[in-house]
Amino acid sequence: MFRQLKTIHYFLLATISVLVSLGLYVFTQYEVLQNSVTTIEITFNNELSKEETPIIYTSSNTESKINFKTVYKFQYKGNLKYECKLDTVNQLRKLRLYFVYPNQTVTIRSINLKSSNKVISIPLQKFKKREGINCIEQPKEIKLEILKKYGYIELPKTYIYPSDFKNTYQLILALLVLLIFVVLVFKSLKAISIKPFAIQSITISALILSIFLPHPIFNIALIVMALLNFKNIKWIDIKTQKINFIIVGFFIIYLLNNLLISKEGFREMSTIERFLPFIILSVIIPSIANRKYLILFPISAFIIGFGFLLTSIFDVYIHQNFVFLSFDFFTKYMHPVYFSYLLFFSICFIDYKYKGKAKYILEFILFVFLIFSGSKMVFLFSLIVVFINLLKNKKTALLIIPLTIIVIIFSPLKNRFKEIINQKDMTILKDSYIEKPNDSRVNGLTLRLILWREALATMNGLDYVFGKGITKDTNKLLKNRLNTLGLKHHLTFNPHNQYVDTFWRTGILGLLLLILIPLYSLKEAIKRKDKLLIQFSLFFIVVMCSESIFGRVNGVYFFTIVILLLMNTNKINEDSHIRN
């Protein structure tokens, strides 16, 4: 009876959480229109020339992306008003204003969407999604500085209509399935034990749970943890593990490179700001390390994953398009590959710490999130972990079989694997100029090979020892080469390989220290027979081949915290410091 009541409580809590979260998502991302938009009216502060007049591209009905096949143009109607007629057959979802010519400045006084019986005024706020345009807000208007060719701004809302809610049973059934999975996770997770509720346990828990939340939450959590735990820092704890010094040394290489090698010096310290967690965490964590905090990574993965799944279910329902369950459509504000890193470690942790039915339920749900995130390498690496377990326990087949079925059915992930095994795509590597920036041969693999080649091609002489520098000047070298090659849509990309990226920026000195971090961890893991540390060290080594994992601050936080917690604690007594 008590267990039944507990399940009911879980279900009620899950239902309230789902409804509140869904309500917030719909309120912030969508706007309901009673009728299809027929006309876009924009009022400027002066009459525009042909070059200054924008054009419109939209997405409609089931489309997941902006449709560039149909262009809509404005006509001048007098009184500084410009009107654009839309296709009335389709229902507008998203709308972008494109400005074809750069080095122009226009000021918008109002943007109105007109339907058959209503006019909707769009707030002139900073547009969430824009490219190549600088927005300057003014009291009753907004000034747009066009910085590049085909710069655009996108209206902040996705538009939905009463007709989208005809078959509400589809949404209700999907939400019920989601609620069942949420309750199963609630019941399967072990009780969280981070007692005593001291400053160190609260602050490090808050930091771990904030790593994959929007900026600047994780930075605030780090600052609070550093300030409140400063008095706990002990030299004896830091010197116990060499990994602490290796990570500090890696940071110092970047700092010296910024100050001595890069031409911009103190004027441009963005990379050093992003790398500051290396030194802060290496000093703080050794004195407060405890493996019990690692459970917070799977908890974070489940909370974020269910949030993504909930919002994606609504997107799929509205658009009737399952692509909204894949890759960046699924992970929304977060890069899907970085979320995949969290999922991998969570799978390893669950595989290591749990047994029986609870283990398979939790792993299955994490794998579903991983499939939707679409990271090929992380997915395969996670399968290897489970397959090794299959050799020891045949019941693991109960997990692998349904996952295999989902992969076969789920076409977005299949398409991502197909693109890297097409040998014809490799011919693009021989092209001296790529005529079409959207060339279908540019896929995850060929793009990376081009990025590695073009980055390394900028090096010569002492660059191999000290690197090209870590500031924006170095980024411009790769940008110029990609522009000359014709990859216009990838000009802001980094090398997408941490080994290449570090070697390119800091030379052989930085590369050696980078390699030493996971290799030393692996050596210690084998010595201790620490399964979790072995898996994470190998994963660390492999994923750096396909991604510049420290190119985003989430990667700096995640990999540093996990490796420091694992290295500064002892698996034999996992709730104690390594010295015990």
Secondary structure as a PSIPRED ss2 file (coil, helix, strand):
# PSIPRED VFORMAT (PSIPRED V4.0)

   1 M C   1.000  0.000  0.000
   2 F H   0.000  1.000  0.000
   3 R H   0.000  1.000  0.000
   4 Q H   0.000  1.000  0.000
   5 L H   0.000  1.000  0.000
   6 K H   0.000  1.000  0.000
   7 T H   0.000  1.000  0.000
   8 I H   0.000  1.000  0.000
   9 H H   0.000  1.000  0.000
  10 Y H   0.000  1.000  0.000
  11 F H   0.000  1.000  0.000
  12 L H   0.000  1.000  0.000
  13 L H   0.000  1.000  0.000
  14 A H   0.000  1.000  0.000
  15 T H   0.000  1.000  0.000
  16 I H   0.000  1.000  0.000
  17 S H   0.000  1.000  0.000
  18 V H   0.000  1.000  0.000
  19 L H   0.000  1.000  0.000
  20 V H   0.000  1.000  0.000
  21 S H   0.000  1.000  0.000
  22 L H   0.000  1.000  0.000
  23 G H   0.000  1.000  0.000
  24 L H   0.000  1.000  0.000
  25 Y H   0.000  1.000  0.000
  26 V H   0.000  1.000  0.000
  27 F H   0.000  1.000  0.000
  28 T H   0.000  1.000  0.000
  29 Q H   0.000  1.000  0.000
  30 Y E   0.000  0.000  1.000
  31 E E   0.000  0.000  1.000
  32 V E   0.000  0.000  1.000
  33 L C   1.000  0.000  0.000
  34 Q C   1.000  0.000  0.000
  35 N C   1.000  0.000  0.000
  36 S C   1.000  0.000  0.000
  37 V C   1.000  0.000  0.000
  38 T C   1.000  0.000  0.000
  39 T E   0.000  0.000  1.000
  40 I E   0.000  0.000  1.000
  41 E E   0.000  0.000  1.000
  42 I E   0.000  0.000  1.000
  43 T E   0.000  0.000  1.000
  44 F E   0.000  0.000  1.000
  45 N C   1.000  0.000  0.000
  46 N C   1.000  0.000  0.000
  47 E C   1.000  0.000  0.000
  48 L C   1.000  0.000  0.000
  49 S C   1.000  0.000  0.000
  50 K C   1.000  0.000  0.000
  51 E C   1.000  0.000  0.000
  52 E C   1.000  0.000  0.000
  53 T C   1.000  0.000  0.000
  54 P C   1.000  0.000  0.000
  55 I E   0.000  0.000  1.000
  56 I E   0.000  0.000  1.000
  57 Y E   0.000  0.000  1.000
  58 T E   0.000  0.000  1.000
  59 S E   0.000  0.000  1.000
  60 S E   0.000  0.000  1.000
  61 N C   1.000  0.000  0.000
  62 T C   1.000  0.000  0.000
  63 E C   1.000  0.000  0.000
  64 S C   1.000  0.000  0.000
  65 K C   1.000  0.000  0.000
  66 I C   1.000  0.000  0.000
  67 N E   0.000  0.000  1.000
  68 F E   0.000  0.000  1.000
  69 K E   0.000  0.000  1.000
  70 T E   0.000  0.000  1.000
  71 V E   0.000  0.000  1.000
  72 Y E   0.000  0.000  1.000
  73 K E   0.000  0.000  1.000
  74 F C   1.000  0.000  0.000
  75 Q E   0.000  0.000  1.000
  76 Y E   0.000  0.000  1.000
  77 K E   0.000  0.000  1.000
  78 G E   0.000  0.000  1.000
  79 N C   1.000  0.000  0.000
  80 L C   1.000  0.000  0.000
  81 K E   0.000  0.000  1.000
  82 Y E   0.000  0.000  1.000
  83 E E   0.000  0.000  1.000
  84 C E   0.000  0.000  1.000
  85 K E   0.000  0.000  1.000
  86 L C   1.000  0.000  0.000
  87 D C   1.000  0.000  0.000
  88 T C   1.000  0.000  0.000
  89 V C   1.000  0.000  0.000
  90 N C   1.000  0.000  0.000
  91 Q C   1.000  0.000  0.000
  92 L E   0.000  0.000  1.000
  93 R E   0.000  0.000  1.000
  94 K E   0.000  0.000  1.000
  95 L E   0.000  0.000  1.000
  96 R E   0.000  0.000  1.000
  97 L E   0.000  0.000  1.000
  98 Y E   0.000  0.000  1.000
  99 F E   0.000  0.000  1.000
 100 V C   1.000  0.000  0.000
 101 Y C   1.000  0.000  0.000
 102 P C   1.000  0.000  0.000
 103 N C   1.000  0.000  0.000
 104 Q E   0.000  0.000  1.000
 105 T E   0.000  0.000  1.000
 106 V E   0.000  0.000  1.000
 107 T E   0.000  0.000  1.000
 108 I E   0.000  0.000  1.000
 109 R E   0.000  0.000  1.000
 110 S E   0.000  0.000  1.000
 111 I E   0.000  0.000  1.000
 112 N E   0.000  0.000  1.000
 113 L E   0.000  0.000  1.000
 114 K E   0.000  0.000  1.000
 115 S C   1.000  0.000  0.000
 116 S C   1.000  0.000  0.000
 117 N C   1.000  0.000  0.000
 118 K C   1.000  0.000  0.000
 119 V E   0.000  0.000  1.000
 120 I E   0.000  0.000  1.000
 121 S E   0.000  0.000  1.000
 122 I C   1.000  0.000  0.000
 123 P C   1.000  0.000  0.000
 124 L C   1.000  0.000  0.000
 125 Q C   1.000  0.000  0.000
 126 K C   1.000  0.000  0.000
 127 F C   1.000  0.000  0.000
 128 K C   1.000  0.000  0.000
 129 K E   0.000  0.000  1.000
 130 R E   0.000  0.000  1.000
 131 E E   0.000  0.000  1.000
 132 G C   1.000  0.000  0.000
 133 I E   0.000  0.000  1.000
 134 N E   0.000  0.000  1.000
 135 C E   0.000  0.000  1.000
 136 I E   0.000  0.000  1.000
 137 E E   0.000  0.000  1.000
 138 Q E   0.000  0.000  1.000
 139 P C   1.000  0.000  0.000
 140 K C   1.000  0.000  0.000
 141 E E   0.000  0.000  1.000
 142 I E   0.000  0.000  1.000
 143 K E   0.000  0.000  1.000
 144 L E   0.000  0.000  1.000
 145 E E   0.000  0.000  1.000
 146 I E   0.000  0.000  1.000
 147 L C   1.000  0.000  0.000
 148 K C   1.000  0.000  0.000
 149 K C   1.000  0.000  0.000
 150 Y C   1.000  0.000  0.000
 151 G E   0.000  0.000  1.000
 152 Y E   0.000  0.000  1.000
 153 I E   0.000  0.000  1.000
 154 E E   0.000  0.000  1.000
 155 L C   1.000  0.000  0.000
 156 P C   1.000  0.000  0.000
 157 K C   1.000  0.000  0.000
 158 T E   0.000  0.000  1.000
 159 Y E   0.000  0.000  1.000
 160 I E   0.000  0.000  1.000
 161 Y C   1.000  0.000  0.000
 162 P H   0.000  1.000  0.000
 163 S H   0.000  1.000  0.000
 164 D H   0.000  1.000  0.000
 165 F H   0.000  1.000  0.000
 166 K C   1.000  0.000  0.000
 167 N C   1.000  0.000  0.000
 168 T H   0.000  1.000  0.000
 169 Y H   0.000  1.000  0.000
 170 Q H   0.000  1.000  0.000
 171 L H   0.000  1.000  0.000
 172 I H   0.000  1.000  0.000
 173 L H   0.000  1.000  0.000
 174 A H   0.000  1.000  0.000
 175 L H   0.000  1.000  0.000
 176 L H   0.000  1.000  0.000
 177 V H   0.000  1.000  0.000
 178 L H   0.000  1.000  0.000
 179 L H   0.000  1.000  0.000
 180 I H   0.000  1.000  0.000
 181 F H   0.000  1.000  0.000
 182 V H   0.000  1.000  0.000
 183 V H   0.000  1.000  0.000
 184 L H   0.000  1.000  0.000
 185 V H   0.000  1.000  0.000
 186 F H   0.000  1.000  0.000
 187 K H   0.000  1.000  0.000
 188 S H   0.000  1.000  0.000
 189 L C   1.000  0.000  0.000
 190 K C   1.000  0.000  0.000
 191 A C   1.000  0.000  0.000
 192 I C   1.000  0.000  0.000
 193 S C   1.000  0.000  0.000
 194 I C   1.000  0.000  0.000
 195 K C   1.000  0.000  0.000
 196 P C   1.000  0.000  0.000
 197 F C   1.000  0.000  0.000
 198 A C   1.000  0.000  0.000
 199 I H   0.000  1.000  0.000
 200 Q H   0.000  1.000  0.000
 201 S H   0.000  1.000  0.000
 202 I H   0.000  1.000  0.000
 203 T H   0.000  1.000  0.000
 204 I H   0.000  1.000  0.000
 205 S H   0.000  1.000  0.000
 206 A H   0.000  1.000  0.000
 207 L H   0.000  1.000  0.000
 208 I H   0.000  1.000  0.000
 209 L H   0.000  1.000  0.000
 210 S H   0.000  1.000  0.000
 211 I C   1.000  0.000  0.000
 212 F C   1.000  0.000  0.000
 213 L C   1.000  0.000  0.000
 214 P C   1.000  0.000  0.000
 215 H C   1.000  0.000  0.000
 216 P C   1.000  0.000  0.000
 217 I H   0.000  1.000  0.000
 218 F H   0.000  1.000  0.000
 219 N H   0.000  1.000  0.000
 220 I H   0.000  1.000  0.000
 221 A H   0.000  1.000  0.000
 222 L H   0.000  1.000  0.000
 223 I H   0.000  1.000  0.000
 224 V H   0.000  1.000  0.000
 225 M H   0.000  1.000  0.000
 226 A H   0.000  1.000  0.000
 227 L H   0.000  1.000  0.000
 228 L H   0.000  1.000  0.000
 229 N C   1.000  0.000  0.000
 230 F H   0.000  1.000  0.000
 231 K H   0.000  1.000  0.000
 232 N H   0.000  1.000  0.000
 233 I C   1.000  0.000  0.000
 234 K C   1.000  0.000  0.000
 235 W H   0.000  1.000  0.000
 236 I H   0.000  1.000  0.000
 237 D H   0.000  1.000  0.000
 238 I H   0.000  1.000  0.000
 239 K C   1.000  0.000  0.000
 240 T C   1.000  0.000  0.000
 241 Q C   1.000  0.000  0.000
 242 K H   0.000  1.000  0.000
 243 I H   0.000  1.000  0.000
 244 N H   0.000  1.000  0.000
 245 F H   0.000  1.000  0.000
 246 I H   0.000  1.000  0.000
 247 I H   0.000  1.000  0.000
 248 V H   0.000  1.000  0.000
 249 G H   0.000  1.000  0.000
 250 F H   0.000  1.000  0.000
 251 F H   0.000  1.000  0.000
 252 I H   0.000  1.000  0.000
 253 I H   0.000  1.000  0.000
 254 Y H   0.000  1.000  0.000
 255 L H   0.000  1.000  0.000
 256 L H   0.000  1.000  0.000
 257 N H   0.000  1.000  0.000
 258 N H   0.000  1.000  0.000
 259 L H   0.000  1.000  0.000
 260 L H   0.000  1.000  0.000
 261 I H   0.000  1.000  0.000
 262 S C   1.000  0.000  0.000
 263 K C   1.000  0.000  0.000
 264 E C   1.000  0.000  0.000
 265 G H   0.000  1.000  0.000
 266 F H   0.000  1.000  0.000
 267 R H   0.000  1.000  0.000
 268 E C   1.000  0.000  0.000
 269 M C   1.000  0.000  0.000
 270 S H   0.000  1.000  0.000
 271 T H   0.000  1.000  0.000
 272 I H   0.000  1.000  0.000
 273 E H   0.000  1.000  0.000
 274 R H   0.000  1.000  0.000
 275 F H   0.000  1.000  0.000
 276 L H   0.000  1.000  0.000
 277 P H   0.000  1.000  0.000
 278 F H   0.000  1.000  0.000
 279 I H   0.000  1.000  0.000
 280 I H   0.000  1.000  0.000
 281 L H   0.000  1.000  0.000
 282 S H   0.000  1.000  0.000
 283 V H   0.000  1.000  0.000
 284 I H   0.000  1.000  0.000
 285 I H   0.000  1.000  0.000
 286 P H   0.000  1.000  0.000
 287 S H   0.000  1.000  0.000
 288 I H   0.000  1.000  0.000
 289 A C   1.000  0.000  0.000
 290 N C   1.000  0.000  0.000
 291 R H   0.000  1.000  0.000
 292 K H   0.000  1.000  0.000
 293 Y H   0.000  1.000  0.000
 294 L H   0.000  1.000  0.000
 295 I H   0.000  1.000  0.000
 296 L H   0.000  1.000  0.000
 297 F H   0.000  1.000  0.000
 298 P H   0.000  1.000  0.000
 299 I H   0.000  1.000  0.000
 300 S H   0.000  1.000  0.000
 301 A H   0.000  1.000  0.000
 302 F H   0.000  1.000  0.000
 303 I H   0.000  1.000  0.000
 304 I H   0.000  1.000  0.000
 305 G H   0.000  1.000  0.000
 306 F H   0.000  1.000  0.000
 307 G H   0.000  1.000  0.000
 308 F H   0.000  1.000  0.000
 309 L H   0.000  1.000  0.000
 310 L H   0.000  1.000  0.000
 311 T H   0.000  1.000  0.000
 312 S H   0.000  1.000  0.000
 313 I H   0.000  1.000  0.000
 314 F H   0.000  1.000  0.000
 315 D H   0.000  1.000  0.000
 316 V H   0.000  1.000  0.000
 317 Y H   0.000  1.000  0.000
 318 I H   0.000  1.000  0.000
 319 H H   0.000  1.000  0.000
 320 Q C   1.000  0.000  0.000
 321 N C   1.000  0.000  0.000
 322 F H   0.000  1.000  0.000
 323 V H   0.000  1.000  0.000
 324 F H   0.000  1.000  0.000
 325 L H   0.000  1.000  0.000
 326 S C   1.000  0.000  0.000
 327 F H   0.000  1.000  0.000
 328 D H   0.000  1.000  0.000
 329 F H   0.000  1.000  0.000
 330 F H   0.000  1.000  0.000
 331 T H   0.000  1.000  0.000
 332 K C   1.000  0.000  0.000
 333 Y C   1.000  0.000  0.000
 334 M C   1.000  0.000  0.000
 335 H C   1.000  0.000  0.000
 336 P H   0.000  1.000  0.000
 337 V H   0.000  1.000  0.000
 338 Y H   0.000  1.000  0.000
 339 F H   0.000  1.000  0.000
 340 S H   0.000  1.000  0.000
 341 Y H   0.000  1.000  0.000
 342 L H   0.000  1.000  0.000
 343 L H   0.000  1.000  0.000
 344 F H   0.000  1.000  0.000
 345 F H   0.000  1.000  0.000
 346 S H   0.000  1.000  0.000
 347 I H   0.000  1.000  0.000
 348 C H   0.000  1.000  0.000
 349 F H   0.000  1.000  0.000
 350 I H   0.000  1.000  0.000
 351 D H   0.000  1.000  0.000
 352 Y H   0.000  1.000  0.000
 353 K H   0.000  1.000  0.000
 354 Y C   1.000  0.000  0.000
 355 K C   1.000  0.000  0.000
 356 G H   0.000  1.000  0.000
 357 K H   0.000  1.000  0.000
 358 A H   0.000  1.000  0.000
 359 K H   0.000  1.000  0.000
 360 Y H   0.000  1.000  0.000
 361 I H   0.000  1.000  0.000
 362 L H   0.000  1.000  0.000
 363 E H   0.000  1.000  0.000
 364 F H   0.000  1.000  0.000
 365 I H   0.000  1.000  0.000
 366 L H   0.000  1.000  0.000
 367 F H   0.000  1.000  0.000
 368 V H   0.000  1.000  0.000
 369 F H   0.000  1.000  0.000
 370 L H   0.000  1.000  0.000
 371 I H   0.000  1.000  0.000
 372 F H   0.000  1.000  0.000
 373 S H   0.000  1.000  0.000
 374 G C   1.000  0.000  0.000
 375 S C   1.000  0.000  0.000
 376 K H   0.000  1.000  0.000
 377 M H   0.000  1.000  0.000
 378 V H   0.000  1.000  0.000
 379 F H   0.000  1.000  0.000
 380 L H   0.000  1.000  0.000
 381 F H   0.000  1.000  0.000
 382 S H   0.000  1.000  0.000
 383 L H   0.000  1.000  0.000
 384 I H   0.000  1.000  0.000
 385 V H   0.000  1.000  0.000
 386 V H   0.000  1.000  0.000
 387 F H   0.000  1.000  0.000
 388 I H   0.000  1.000  0.000
 389 N H   0.000  1.000  0.000
 390 L H   0.000  1.000  0.000
 391 L H   0.000  1.000  0.000
 392 K H   0.000  1.000  0.000
 393 N C   1.000  0.000  0.000
 394 K H   0.000  1.000  0.000
 395 K H   0.000  1.000  0.000
 396 T H   0.000  1.000  0.000
 397 A H   0.000  1.000  0.000
 398 L H   0.000  1.000  0.000
 399 L H   0.000  1.000  0.000
 400 I H   0.000  1.000  0.000
 401 I H   0.000  1.000  0.000
 402 P H   0.000  1.000  0.000
 403 L H   0.000  1.000  0.000
 404 T H   0.000  1.000  0.000
 405 I H   0.000  1.000  0.000
 406 I H   0.000  1.000  0.000
 407 V H   0.000  1.000  0.000
 408 I H   0.000  1.000  0.000
 409 I H   0.000  1.000  0.000
 410 F C   1.000  0.000  0.000
 411 S H   0.000  1.000  0.000
 412 P H   0.000  1.000  0.000
 413 L H   0.000  1.000  0.000
 414 K H   0.000  1.000  0.000
 415 N H   0.000  1.000  0.000
 416 R H   0.000  1.000  0.000
 417 F H   0.000  1.000  0.000
 418 K H   0.000  1.000  0.000
 419 E C   1.000  0.000  0.000
 420 I C   1.000  0.000  0.000
 421 I C   1.000  0.000  0.000
 422 N C   1.000  0.000  0.000
 423 Q H   0.000  1.000  0.000
 424 K H   0.000  1.000  0.000
 425 D H   0.000  1.000  0.000
 426 M H   0.000  1.000  0.000
 427 T H   0.000  1.000  0.000
 428 I H   0.000  1.000  0.000
 429 L H   0.000  1.000  0.000
 430 K H   0.000  1.000  0.000
 431 D C   1.000  0.000  0.000
 432 S C   1.000  0.000  0.000
 433 Y C   1.000  0.000  0.000
 434 I C   1.000  0.000  0.000
 435 E C   1.000  0.000  0.000
 436 K C   1.000  0.000  0.000
 437 P C   1.000  0.000  0.000
 438 N C   1.000  0.000  0.000
 439 D C   1.000  0.000  0.000
 440 S C   1.000  0.000  0.000
 441 R C   1.000  0.000  0.000
 442 V C   1.000  0.000  0.000
 443 N C   1.000  0.000  0.000
 444 G H   0.000  1.000  0.000
 445 L H   0.000  1.000  0.000
 446 T H   0.000  1.000  0.000
 447 L H   0.000  1.000  0.000
 448 R H   0.000  1.000  0.000
 449 L H   0.000  1.000  0.000
 450 I H   0.000  1.000  0.000
 451 L H   0.000  1.000  0.000
 452 W H   0.000  1.000  0.000
 453 R H   0.000  1.000  0.000
 454 E H   0.000  1.000  0.000
 455 A H   0.000  1.000  0.000
 456 L H   0.000  1.000  0.000
 457 A C   1.000  0.000  0.000
 458 T C   1.000  0.000  0.000
 459 M C   1.000  0.000  0.000
 460 N C   1.000  0.000  0.000
 461 G C   1.000  0.000  0.000
 462 L C   1.000  0.000  0.000
 463 D H   0.000  1.000  0.000
 464 Y H   0.000  1.000  0.000
 465 V H   0.000  1.000  0.000
 466 F H   0.000  1.000  0.000
 467 G C   1.000  0.000  0.000
 468 K C   1.000  0.000  0.000
 469 G C   1.000  0.000  0.000
 470 I C   1.000  0.000  0.000
 471 T C   1.000  0.000  0.000
 472 K H   0.000  1.000  0.000
 473 D H   0.000  1.000  0.000
 474 T H   0.000  1.000  0.000
 475 N H   0.000  1.000  0.000
 476 K H   0.000  1.000  0.000
 477 L H   0.000  1.000  0.000
 478 L H   0.000  1.000  0.000
 479 K H   0.000  1.000  0.000
 480 N H   0.000  1.000  0.000
 481 R H   0.000  1.000  0.000
 482 L H   0.000  1.000  0.000
 483 N H   0.000  1.000  0.000
 484 T H   0.000  1.000  0.000
 485 L H   0.000  1.000  0.000
 486 G C   1.000  0.000  0.000
 487 L C   1.000  0.000  0.000
 488 K H   0.000  1.000  0.000
 489 H H   0.000  1.000  0.000
 490 H H   0.000  1.000  0.000
 491 L C   1.000  0.000  0.000
 492 T C   1.000  0.000  0.000
 493 F C   1.000  0.000  0.000
 494 N C   1.000  0.000  0.000
 495 P C   1.000  0.000  0.000
 496 H C   1.000  0.000  0.000
 497 N C   1.000  0.000  0.000
 498 Q H   0.000  1.000  0.000
 499 Y H   0.000  1.000  0.000
 500 V H   0.000  1.000  0.000
 501 D H   0.000  1.000  0.000
 502 T H   0.000  1.000  0.000
 503 F H   0.000  1.000  0.000
 504 W H   0.000  1.000  0.000
 505 R H   0.000  1.000  0.000
 506 T H   0.000  1.000  0.000
 507 G H   0.000  1.000  0.000
 508 I H   0.000  1.000  0.000
 509 L H   0.000  1.000  0.000
 510 G H   0.000  1.000  0.000
 511 L H   0.000  1.000  0.000
 512 L H   0.000  1.000  0.000
 513 L H   0.000  1.000  0.000
 514 L H   0.000  1.000  0.000
 515 I H   0.000  1.000  0.000
 516 L H   0.000  1.000  0.000
 517 I H   0.000  1.000  0.000
 518 P H   0.000  1.000  0.000
 519 L H   0.000  1.000  0.000
 520 Y H   0.000  1.000  0.000
 521 S H   0.000  1.000  0.000
 522 L H   0.000  1.000  0.000
 523 K H   0.000  1.000  0.000
 524 E H   0.000  1.000  0.000
 525 A H   0.000  1.000  0.000
 526 I H   0.000  1.000  0.000
 527 K H   0.000  1.000  0.000
 528 R H   0.000  1.000  0.000
 529 K C   1.000  0.000  0.000
 530 D C   1.000  0.000  0.000
 531 K H   0.000  1.000  0.000
 532 L H   0.000  1.000  0.000
 533 L H   0.000  1.000  0.000
 534 I H   0.000  1.000  0.000
 535 Q H   0.000  1.000  0.000
 536 F H   0.000  1.000  0.000
 537 S H   0.000  1.000  0.000
 538 L H   0.000  1.000  0.000
 539 F H   0.000  1.000  0.000
 540 F H   0.000  1.000  0.000
 541 I H   0.000  1.000  0.000
 542 V H   0.000  1.000  0.000
 543 V H   0.000  1.000  0.000
 544 M C   1.000  0.000  0.000
 545 C C   1.000  0.000  0.000
 546 S C   1.000  0.000  0.000
 547 E C   1.000  0.000  0.000
 548 S C   1.000  0.000  0.000
 549 I C   1.000  0.000  0.000
 550 F C   1.000  0.000  0.000
 551 G C   1.000  0.000  0.000
 552 R C   1.000  0.000  0.000
 553 V H   0.000  1.000  0.000
 554 N H   0.000  1.000  0.000
 555 G H   0.000  1.000  0.000
 556 V H   0.000  1.000  0.000
 557 Y H   0.000  1.000  0.000
 558 F H   0.000  1.000  0.000
 559 F H   0.000  1.000  0.000
 560 T H   0.000  1.000  0.000
 561 I H   0.000  1.000  0.000
 562 V H   0.000  1.000  0.000
 563 I H   0.000  1.000  0.000
 564 L H   0.000  1.000  0.000
 565 L H   0.000  1.000  0.000
 566 L H   0.000  1.000  0.000
 567 M H   0.000  1.000  0.000
 568 N C   1.000  0.000  0.000
 569 T E   0.000  0.000  1.000
 570 N C   1.000  0.000  0.000
 571 K H   0.000  1.000  0.000
 572 I H   0.000  1.000  0.000
 573 N H   0.000  1.000  0.000
 574 E C   1.000  0.000  0.000
 575 D C   1.000  0.000  0.000
 576 S C   1.000  0.000  0.000
 577 H E   0.000  0.000  1.000
 578 I C   1.000  0.000  0.000
 579 R C   1.000  0.000  0.000
 580 N C   1.000  0.000  0.000
